[in-house]
Amino acid sequence: MYYWDTSALVKQFIEEAGTGEALALRAEALPHATATIAYTETFSALRRRVRETALQESQYHELVRRFLQEWPAYVRINLDDSILVRSKTLLERHPLRTLDAIHLAAAIELQHHLDEPSVLISADSQLLKAGRAEHLETKRIPL
């Protein structure tokens, strides 16, 4: 199963470096997963691009429509106590940002519930490095 952090997930909707790679991975028949926090993070990333004038309001609404259409297809990992406790441990082991620690904890929890490895997909090199140290397979999407 592919686990998407938000840096990679957003590239499926916004044309930028790494979009082609993200779309190719998303087209694979594997199940795809992410943490529920990616929902809010995606809207934040899209709104930031509007504020920075990289997106027009009409483009934003079209991307939101596409994202909301795709969202139900993802296996969504809820942020429960086990993920929060694991994210604390990960922050003590690795130089991660808060939401990256939550995504990594969710990917690890997902792998523990599968009979096969999950693959962490991200554009963040620090998160991918921590993922490998935590015995996850990783795929890097270019920034």
DAQUI-V449758 format. One line per field, one symbol per residue. ss: DSSP state (a for helix, b for strand, c for the rest). Layout:
ss = ???
This chain:
ss = cbbbcaaaaaaaccccccaaaaaaaaaccccbbbbcaaaaaaaaaaaaaaacccccaaaaaaaaaaaaaaacccbbbcccaaaaaaaaaaaaaccccaaaaaaaaaaaaaaaacccccbbbbccaaaaaaaaacccbbbbccc
